[in-house]
Amino acid sequence: MITALDHIAIAVPDLEQAINRFLSDFGLTFDGTEEVAAAQTTTAFFPVPGTSIELVHPTDGQGPLVKYLEQRGPGIHHLCFRTDDLDADVRRLKEKGYRFITDKPSIGAHNTRVIFIHPKSCDGVLIELNEYPENENQHH
């Protein structure tokens, strides 16, 4: 079951500049960066009450986010909903006709299991579902 809005992801062409904006200009708390090998991205997190902002940037200029930035430019990339049972939610949504970008979940930031719903299934919005490992502190 979906339990929370985990984060809002923003695709950025210049990670350091974007980190400085949210840290210095907006005064948000910076929770560090993490490389997500499966997505070929480097992420930076800024927790805000109840959710967080995730900056996503292509690692070493590689991966699908490069094409996304070339075609669409910087901006909101996806919304991520936290779930307490990813497999059950994927089954339920597939039964309702939702299309997913991959056949099965992969490992995302904070060691979560993640899967993305195709934007064509959600009025043009890329939706990520994530599930935190049991016995591990959730990010928020």
N, C-alpha and C positions, 0 to 999 in steps of 0.2 A: 504494500500500500504506500502511496506517496505521502510523505510526512512533512516535507518542508521545501522551500526554495533554497537549495544549497548555495548556488552562486549565479551571478550574471557574468558572462564572459565577454570581454572586449578584445577584438583582434587589433594588435598594434604593430606598426612597422618599425618603431624605435622603442625598444623595451625600457632602456634607461630613462629616456625622456618621459615616458608614460609613468614609470615608477616615481620619478621626481614630482610629476604633476600631482599624483594622488597622495604622496607623502608630504611634500613641502607646501604645495599650493592649497590642497584640500585638507591637509592635516589629519589624514587617516592613518591608522596603525598599519605598518608594513609587516607582514608575516613571512617574508622570505620568498625565495624562488625555488622552483623544482623543475627538473627536466622530466618530460613524459615521453619515454622512448616510443611507445606505440603510436603516438600522434605526431612525433617529431616536432614537439613544441617545448618551449620554456615558458613556465607559468609563474606569475607573481600574484600573491594573494593579499587582499586588504579586507580583513573582517569588519563588518558593520553589524549592528545588533540584528540578530535573526538570520543573517545571510552573509555573503561576502562578494566583493568584486574580484574577478580573476582576469588578469591581463594575460593574453596568449600571444606568443611570438614564435615564428618558425626558428627552430634550432639550426644553426649553421646554414640558413637560407635554403633549407630542404623541406620537403613534405607538402601535404595538401594545403596547408595554410598559406603557402607562397602564392598558389594559384588564386585562392580566395581573396587575398589582399590585392593582387593584380586586377582581378575582375571587379571586386566590390569596394575596395579601399578599406581603410580602418573603420571600426564601429562595432556595434553589438554583434557578436558572433553566435552566441547561443544562451539559452536559459537551461539551468540544470536543476532538476528536481531530485531530492533525496528520497530513497525508498527503503523500506525495511525488508523487502522481499523482491529483489530484482527479477528473479526467474518467474515468479508468479505474475508480476506486472507485465513482463514481456509477453508471456503466454496470453494474458487477458487482452492486452492491446492488439496483439496479432489476430486474435479471434475477432476483434472489432474492425479489422482491416488496416491497421497501421503498418506502414512499411518501415523497416529499419535499415540503416546504412550498412551494417555488418550482420552476419548470421548469429554471432555470439558475442558476449561481453569481452572487453579487454581490461587491462589494468590502467587506471588513470592516476591523477594526482592523489596524494595522501593514501596510496595503496588501495584505492576504491575500485570496485568492479563497475565498469561503465559501458553504456551502449547509447547510441544516438538514433533518434527517430528521424526519418527523412523529412525535410521541410515541406515536401509536397503533401504530407499527411497532416500538417499543422499550420495551414494558412501561410506558408512561406517561412516559418520560424523553425530553426534547428533546435531540437529539444534533446538534452542529455538526461539520462537517468543514472544515478549512482547509488551504490550501496557500500557502506563502510564495513570493514571486516569486524566480525564479532570480537568482543573483548578489547577493542581498540578505541581510544577516545575519538569521538567525532571532532571534526575541525571546528565546529561551532558549539 
